[in-house]
């Protein structure tokens, strides 16, 4: 089977971890008779400094024919974060209706959680983040700049279509899990319109999934529970902002965001989905050869699973855990001294076995 993949290495350590992941994908492709047609696109902050935009004007149309998009990282000093994000990542998510941001939080064998006494059986859940509306809207603006009346207004947008579809995805995912449990993140005691609406839709959709048990927590106490009781959680569904925060905290309790993957999914498969590590461009270590490639390998596994190659996806995860369980080689963020290439070679060797 052959797949055409758009590859956007991006900024900072992005090209380093993407190149490592392409080696792993080549190895798993040889084992499972898969081939990949990589279309490498040099978009990002360096492109912005030359062209004045993060991707070409027809960038979305260039991406459209692909089976998936594989992204390294976006962001670099000198380019404001809102410029880099709204110039590349967010347009891709919205134009392709990648309304599910799926992030696993799982403690891999051999990785130490910062939470004392916690092992792999205690931390294994998914965060389903609404990815295209909610708090991250373009509605708003500034008035009376430079005066004592200066103000900034940002509107949150929840639509029934947007809220219902991400909740149904989360319920369907929970239905496939052993615990069959879904938690909703809310703040309806303080946000008077949008979050009560979110709660109402959660209760309505729950009526369609009577085999799934549910719970609901306000976002403030939910973050505390992630730290104190990570074993309580199976699948968590959240709005764009709350999901963004939780999906960094979740991997942090599972060992660090250096190993955290993510998927931006269009469940209907009308458009390509996008897969990326969540550690960011880390310009402070770019070029040093010590970036942890595991998050990108895991993202590649998620991409293969989305493409229907479950066996190959599982093989990558098995190889990753064989390496982490052995305790070496590990990069400095996991307490080791290994390089990116050391970890890549170890995972490829594990795949061969």
ChimeraX attribute file (.defattr): number of C-alpha atoms within 10 A of each C-alpha:
attribute: neighborCount
match mode: 1-to-1
recipient: residues
	/A:1	9
	/A:2	11
	/A:3	15
	/A:4	15
	/A:5	21
	/A:6	23
	/A:7	26
	/A:8	23
	/A:9	24
	/A:10	27
	/A:11	25
	/A:12	26
	/A:13	27
	/A:14	27
	/A:15	21
	/A:16	23
	/A:17	29
	/A:18	25
	/A:19	18
	/A:20	20
	/A:21	25
	/A:22	19
	/A:23	17
	/A:24	24
	/A:25	23
	/A:26	16
	/A:27	19
	/A:28	22
	/A:29	16
	/A:30	12
	/A:31	13
	/A:32	14
	/A:33	12
	/A:34	16
	/A:35	15
	/A:36	14
	/A:37	13
	/A:38	16
	/A:39	16
	/A:40	12
	/A:41	16
	/A:42	16
	/A:43	21
	/A:44	27
	/A:45	29
	/A:46	18
	/A:47	16
	/A:48	17
	/A:49	12
	/A:50	9
	/A:51	12
	/A:52	11
	/A:53	18
	/A:54	26
	/A:55	20
	/A:56	16
	/A:57	9
	/A:58	8
	/A:59	15
	/A:60	15
	/A:61	11
	/A:62	13
	/A:63	20
	/A:64	18
	/A:65	13
	/A:66	19
	/A:67	20
	/A:68	24
	/A:69	23
	/A:70	26
	/A:71	25
	/A:72	28
	/A:73	26
	/A:74	25
	/A:75	23
	/A:76	20
	/A:77	10
	/A:78	8
	/A:79	15
	/A:80	11
	/A:81	14
	/A:82	9
	/A:83	14
	/A:84	20
	/A:85	16
	/A:86	13
	/A:87	18
	/A:88	21
	/A:89	17
	/A:90	16
	/A:91	15
	/A:92	22
	/A:93	21
	/A:94	14
	/A:95	13
	/A:96	22
	/A:97	21
	/A:98	25
	/A:99	25
	/A:100	27
	/A:101	25
	/A:102	23
	/A:103	29
	/A:104	23
	/A:105	31
	/A:106	22
	/A:107	25
	/A:108	22
	/A:109	17
	/A:110	18
	/A:111	21
	/A:112	20
	/A:113	19
	/A:114	13
	/A:115	15
	/A:116	7
	/A:117	8
	/A:118	17
	/A:119	19
	/A:120	16
	/A:121	11
	/A:122	16
	/A:123	25
	/A:124	21
	/A:125	23
	/A:126	23
	/A:127	29
	/A:128	30
	/A:129	28
	/A:130	29
	/A:131	27
	/A:132	25
	/A:133	19
	/A:134	20
	/A:135	19
	/A:136	16
	/A:137	14
	/A:138	12
	/A:139	11
	/A:140	11
	/A:141	10
	/A:142	10
	/A:143	12
	/A:144	10
	/A:145	10
	/A:146	8
	/A:147	8
	/A:148	7
	/A:149	8
	/A:150	10
	/A:151	12
	/A:152	10
	/A:153	9
	/A:154	13
	/A:155	13
	/A:156	16
	/A:157	16
	/A:158	20
	/A:159	13
	/A:160	10
	/A:161	8
	/A:162	17
	/A:163	22
	/A:164	17
	/A:165	17
	/A:166	22
	/A:167	26
	/A:168	17
	/A:169	16
	/A:170	26
	/A:171	29
	/A:172	15
	/A:173	18
	/A:174	25
	/A:175	19
	/A:176	11
	/A:177	14
	/A:178	8
	/A:179	14
	/A:180	17
	/A:181	22
	/A:182	27
	/A:183	23
	/A:184	24
	/A:185	25
	/A:186	24
	/A:187	19
	/A:188	17
	/A:189	9
	/A:190	10
	/A:191	10
	/A:192	10
	/A:193	11
	/A:194	18
	/A:195	19
	/A:196	16
	/A:197	17
	/A:198	24
	/A:199	16
	/A:200	12
	/A:201	15
	/A:202	21
	/A:203	14
	/A:204	12
	/A:205	16
	/A:206	18
	/A:207	10
	/A:208	11
	/A:209	15
	/A:210	11
	/A:211	13
	/A:212	19
	/A:213	15
	/A:214	19
	/A:215	11
	/A:216	17
	/A:217	15
	/A:218	15
	/A:219	19
	/A:220	12
	/A:221	11
	/A:222	19
	/A:223	19
	/A:224	11
	/A:225	15
	/A:226	18
	/A:227	16
	/A:228	12
	/A:229	15
	/A:230	22
	/A:231	17
	/A:232	16
	/A:233	21
	/A:234	22
	/A:235	26
	/A:236	26
	/A:237	28
	/A:238	28
	/A:239	26
	/A:240	22
	/A:241	17
	/A:242	20
	/A:243	23
	/A:244	18
	/A:245	15
	/A:246	24
	/A:247	27
	/A:248	18
	/A:249	17
	/A:250	27
	/A:251	27
	/A:252	22
	/A:253	22
	/A:254	28
	/A:255	22
	/A:256	22
	/A:257	22
	/A:258	21
	/A:259	27
	/A:260	28
	/A:261	26
	/A:262	24
	/A:263	25
	/A:264	26
	/A:265	24
	/A:266	19
	/A:267	17
	/A:268	10
	/A:269	15
	/A:270	11
	/A:271	19
	/A:272	25
	/A:273	28
	/A:274	27
	/A:275	28
	/A:276	28
	/A:277	29
	/A:278	23
	/A:279	21
	/A:280	19
	/A:281	23
	/A:282	16
	/A:283	15
	/A:284	10
	/A:285	12
	/A:286	16
	/A:287	12
	/A:288	12
	/A:289	16
	/A:290	22
	/A:291	26
	/A:292	27
	/A:293	28
	/A:294	27
	/A:295	23
	/A:296	32
	/A:297	31
	/A:298	25
	/A:299	28
	/A:300	28
	/A:301	27
	/A:302	27
	/A:303	27
	/A:304	21
	/A:305	15
	/A:306	19
	/A:307	15
	/A:308	11
	/A:309	16
	/A:310	14
	/A:311	13
	/A:312	21
	/A:313	23
	/A:314	16
	/A:315	18
	/A:316	25
	/A:317	20
	/A:318	15
	/A:319	21
	/A:320	24
	/A:321	19
	/A:322	19
	/A:323	22
	/A:324	22
	/A:325	13
	/A:326	12
	/A:327	15
	/A:328	18
	/A:329	22
	/A:330	24
	/A:331	22
	/A:332	14
	/A:333	16
	/A:334	20
	/A:335	13
	/A:336	12
	/A:337	14
	/A:338	19
	/A:339	19
	/A:340	22
	/A:341	20
	/A:342	16
	/A:343	24
	/A:344	25
	/A:345	16
	/A:346	19
	/A:347	26
	/A:348	21
	/A:349	14
	/A:350	17
	/A:351	20
	/A:352	13
	/A:353	6
